[in-house]
């Protein structure tokens, strides 16, 4: 599942957010907000999947968000990196 290919602007469509490769139903449509959530940022430029530059404290913040989403929303899929085999 490639998030950008799933996203569309439509009032009758489902939208997804991905954290740690788990996809959740959410208003973060078409974004991979791992870095943004770790930074507690709402900036579009921070909505990227690569969170390797986050500090340990920011990574814990990201993990706390993942726990928050996991407890409240159904996981509806998992993202695969580009070029990964489709199962």
N, CA, C and O of each residue as an XYZ file, in Angstrom:
348
protein
N       0.855     -1.167      0.000
C       0.000      0.000      0.000
C       0.897      1.225      0.000
O       1.744      1.370      0.881
N       0.729      2.084     -0.946
C       1.469      3.340     -0.994
C       0.504      4.445     -0.618
O      -0.497      4.653     -1.304
N       0.785      5.146      0.447
C      -0.144      6.106      1.016
C      -0.565      7.168      0.011
O      -1.751      7.486     -0.077
N       0.361      7.717     -0.739
C       0.018      8.776     -1.680
C      -0.952      8.284     -2.740
O      -1.775      9.065     -3.221
N      -0.883      7.027     -3.116
C      -1.780      6.480     -4.126
C      -3.175      6.223     -3.570
O      -4.139      6.143     -4.331
N      -3.289      6.093     -2.254
C      -4.572      5.814     -1.624
C      -5.359      7.099     -1.417
O      -6.590      7.079     -1.420
N      -4.679      8.187     -1.241
C      -5.296      9.445     -0.854
C      -5.936     10.156     -2.042
O      -5.377     10.208     -3.137
N      -7.102     10.691     -1.796
C      -7.808     11.503     -2.776
C      -8.658     12.507     -2.018
O      -8.974     12.296     -0.847
N      -9.029     13.592     -2.671
C      -9.902     14.566     -2.039
C     -11.330     14.188     -2.400
O     -11.752     14.336     -3.547
N     -12.059     13.704     -1.424
C     -13.400     13.196     -1.668
C     -14.132     13.117     -0.340
O     -13.598     12.567      0.623
N     -15.334     13.650     -0.271
C     -16.060     13.625      0.997
C     -16.551     12.238      1.369
O     -16.949     12.017      2.513
N     -16.534     11.290      0.426
C     -17.017      9.940      0.695
C     -15.881      8.919      0.757
O     -16.138      7.716      0.705
N     -14.651      9.369      0.865
C     -13.500      8.470      0.816
C     -12.910      8.274      2.202
O     -13.101      9.098      3.097
N     -12.187      7.165      2.367
C     -11.461      6.884      3.601
C     -10.086      7.514      3.509
O      -9.484      7.547      2.436
N      -9.591      8.009      4.616
C      -8.262      8.598      4.679
C      -7.440      7.857      5.719
O      -7.985      7.324      6.686
N      -6.140      7.824      5.521
C      -5.271      7.052      6.388
C      -4.097      7.883      6.892
O      -3.677      8.845      6.249
N      -3.580      7.497      8.041
C      -2.322      8.013      8.565
C      -1.475      6.810      8.917
O      -1.990      5.776      9.342
N      -0.173      6.951      8.739
C       0.721      5.836      9.024
C       1.730      6.240     10.085
O       2.344      7.304     10.009
N       1.890      5.373     11.074
C       2.896      5.534     12.114
C       3.598      4.213     12.279
O       2.945      3.190     12.488
N       4.873      4.206     12.193
C       5.642      2.966     12.331
C       5.108      1.893     11.393
O       5.057      0.722     11.771
N       4.720      2.253     10.209
C       4.197      1.407      9.131
C       2.776      0.906      9.368
O       2.237      0.219      8.501
N       2.139      1.216     10.506
C       0.744      0.845     10.715
C      -0.129      1.968     10.170
O       0.129      3.141     10.440
N      -1.161      1.616      9.406
C      -2.055      2.606      8.825
C      -3.313      2.724      9.661
O      -3.960      1.726      9.978
N      -3.653      3.962     10.016
C      -4.835      4.240     10.810
C      -5.771      5.147     10.018
O      -5.325      5.962      9.211
N      -7.073      4.998     10.256
C      -8.070      5.906      9.713
C      -7.893      7.236     10.439
O      -7.900      7.255     11.670
N      -7.736      8.349      9.720
C      -7.463      9.608     10.386
C      -7.616     10.803      9.463
O      -7.779     10.654      8.252
N      -7.562     11.983     10.047
C      -7.613     13.233      9.290
C      -6.259     13.610      8.705
O      -6.176     14.603      7.982
N      -5.186     12.856      8.987
C      -3.869     13.120      8.431
C      -3.748     12.500      7.042
O      -2.744     11.858      6.733
N      -4.729     12.683      6.235
C      -4.822     12.014      4.935
C      -3.590     12.254      4.078
O      -3.165     13.390      3.870
N      -3.032     11.161      3.590
C      -1.930     11.244      2.642
C      -0.601     11.660      3.229
O       0.330     11.959      2.482
N      -0.490     11.688      4.507
C       0.746     12.112      5.160
C       1.372     10.945      5.910
O       0.680     10.019      6.333
N       2.671     11.004      6.066
C       3.391     10.089      6.945
C       3.996     10.961      8.044
O       5.151     11.374      7.942
N       3.226     11.241      9.085
C       3.625     12.265     10.049
C       4.564     11.799     11.153
O       4.577     12.392     12.232
N       5.349     10.753     10.913
C       6.239     10.258     11.968
C       7.098     11.362     12.553
O       7.107     11.561     13.768
N       7.818     12.080     11.707
C       8.711     13.131     12.215
C       7.911     14.257     12.861
O       8.285     14.753     13.923
N       6.806     14.665     12.222
C       5.995     15.761     12.753
C       5.451     15.441     14.143
O       5.463     16.295     15.029
N       4.978     14.219     14.333
C       4.450     13.856     15.646
C       5.548     13.807     16.694
O       5.334     14.216     17.835
N       6.713     13.314     16.324
C       7.837     13.307     17.255
C       8.251     14.710     17.665
O       8.660     14.949     18.802
N       8.136     15.640     16.713
C       8.491     17.037     16.978
C       7.322     17.831     17.560
O       7.492     18.990     17.937
N       6.144     17.223     17.637
C       4.913     17.935     18.011
C       4.695     19.122     17.074
O       4.397     20.234     17.508
N       4.851     18.857     15.790
C       4.776     19.888     14.758
C       3.574     19.657     13.853
O       3.223     18.516     13.550
N       2.955     20.731     13.431
C       1.872     20.674     12.451
C       2.323     21.197     11.091
O       1.494     21.412     10.207
N       3.615     21.401     10.915
C       4.142     21.913      9.643
C       4.114     20.804      8.589
O       4.592     19.699      8.843
N       3.558     21.093      7.407
C       3.508     20.084      6.341
C       4.883     19.528      5.982
O       5.005     18.346      5.659
N       5.916     20.363      6.034
C       7.256     19.888      5.676
C       7.822     18.881      6.682
O       8.788     18.181      6.376
N       7.234     18.801      7.873
C       7.668     17.823      8.867
C       6.915     16.491      8.740
O       7.265     15.522      9.414
N       5.905     16.436      7.899
C       5.116     15.204      7.715
C       5.836     14.263      6.761
O       5.437     14.089      5.609
N       6.898     13.665      7.266
C       7.678     12.704      6.495
C       7.887     11.455      7.343
O       7.788     11.495      8.569
N       8.174     10.358      6.674
C       8.317      9.094      7.392
C       9.655      8.954      8.103
O       9.740      8.263      9.119
N      10.712      9.600      7.586
C      12.047      9.447      8.166
C      12.144     10.214      9.478
O      12.143     11.445      9.490
N      12.226      9.491     10.561
C      12.346     10.131     11.869
C      13.717      9.862     12.495
O      13.881      9.984     13.709
N      14.692      9.498     11.672
C      16.028      9.139     12.174
C      16.762     10.305     12.833
O      17.689     10.085     13.612
N      16.366     11.528     12.534
C      17.047     12.689     13.121
C      16.433     13.127     14.448
O      16.916     14.074     15.069
N      15.375     12.450     14.886
C      14.747     12.819     16.153
C      15.642     12.443     17.333
O      16.360     11.444     17.294
N      15.585     13.257     18.370
C      16.299     12.938     19.610
C      15.593     11.772     20.306
O      14.487     11.392     19.920
N      16.228     11.214     21.319
C      15.597     10.124     22.073
C      14.272     10.564     22.678
O      13.307      9.800     22.679
N      14.217     11.786     23.190
C      12.979     12.308     23.770
C      11.901     12.434     22.700
O      10.747     12.085     22.944
N      12.264     12.929     21.516
C      11.304     13.066     20.420
C      10.836     11.697     19.919
O       9.671     11.536     19.555
N      11.741     10.709     19.899
C      11.345      9.348     19.510
C      10.366      8.764     20.521
O       9.456      8.026     20.143
N      10.542      9.083     21.797
C       9.588      8.634     22.808
C       8.235      9.302     22.595
O       7.194      8.666     22.761
N       8.248     10.581     22.229
C       7.002     11.279     21.917
C       6.295     10.592     20.752
O       5.080     10.396     20.795
N       7.046     10.224     19.708
C       6.476      9.499     18.573
C       5.894      8.163     19.021
O       4.791      7.800     18.613
N       6.620      7.436     19.848
C       6.115      6.154     20.357
C       4.838      6.344     21.174
O       3.927      5.518     21.107
N       4.774      7.428     21.941
C       3.564      7.719     22.719
C       2.379      7.978     21.786
O       1.265      7.534     22.062
N       2.614      8.696     20.679
C       1.556      8.923     19.690
C       1.123      7.599     19.052
O      -0.069      7.370     18.844
N       2.076      6.742     18.747
C       1.737      5.449     18.151
C       0.840      4.654     19.102
O      -0.146      4.054     18.673
N       1.181      4.650     20.380
C       0.361      3.968     21.381
C      -1.030      4.591     21.447
O      -2.031      3.878     21.518
N      -1.090      5.912     21.424
C      -2.368      6.625     21.444
C      -3.253      6.191     20.282
O      -4.414      5.838     20.488
N      -2.716      6.214     19.057
C      -3.491      5.826     17.879
C      -3.877      4.345     17.929
O      -5.011      3.985     17.614
N      -2.942      3.503     18.320
C      -3.188      2.059     18.350
C      -4.334      1.703     19.300
O      -5.094      0.773     19.029
N      -4.462      2.431     20.404
C      -5.528      2.157     21.374
C      -6.889      2.658     20.900
O      -7.919      2.149     21.343
N      -6.910      3.650     20.004
C      -8.160      4.292     19.639
C      -8.657      3.999     18.228
O      -9.839      4.179     17.936
N      -7.767      3.552     17.359
C      -8.133      3.335     15.959
C      -7.731      1.935     15.517
O      -6.751      1.370     16.003
N      -8.490      1.396     14.605
C      -8.146      0.110     14.028
C      -6.974      0.268     13.074
O      -6.916      1.229     12.307
N      -6.045     -0.670     13.120
C      -4.981     -0.720     12.125
C      -5.608     -1.336     10.882
O      -6.153     -2.439     10.939
N      -5.533     -0.632      9.769
C      -6.206     -1.085      8.551
C      -5.227     -1.524      7.467
O      -5.647     -1.893      6.370
N      -3.939     -1.489      7.757
C      -2.942     -1.915      6.784
C      -1.553     -1.576      7.277
O      -1.375     -1.025      8.364
N      -0.582     -1.912      6.466
C       0.816     -1.596      6.783
C       1.492     -1.093      5.521
O       1.324     -1.672      4.448
N       2.247     -0.027      5.645
C       2.999      0.498      4.513
C       4.227     -0.360      4.270
O       4.839     -0.883      5.201
N       4.566     -0.488      3.019
C       5.812     -1.164      2.637
C       6.701     -0.124      1.987
O       6.210      0.809      1.352
N       7.991     -0.277      2.138
C       8.909      0.626      1.478
C       8.866      0.380     -0.033
O       8.517     -0.710     -0.486
N       9.226      1.407     -0.799
C       9.243      1.305     -2.249
C      10.073      0.092     -2.666
O      11.148     -0.155     -2.119
N       9.571     -0.647     -3.621
C      10.285     -1.805     -4.131
C      10.092     -3.073     -3.337
O      10.585     -4.129     -3.735
N       9.381     -2.995     -2.214
C       9.133     -4.206     -1.420
C       8.153     -5.101     -2.163
O       7.272     -4.620     -2.874
N       8.313     -6.385     -1.993
C       7.440     -7.356     -2.655
C       6.023     -7.243     -2.093
O       5.842     -7.151     -0.879
N       5.038     -7.252     -2.957
C       3.642     -7.260     -2.530
C       3.260     -8.642     -2.072
O       3.512     -9.623     -2.772
N       2.658     -8.736     -0.911
C       2.227    -10.029     -0.382
C       0.757    -10.242     -0.610
O       0.217    -11.280     -0.229
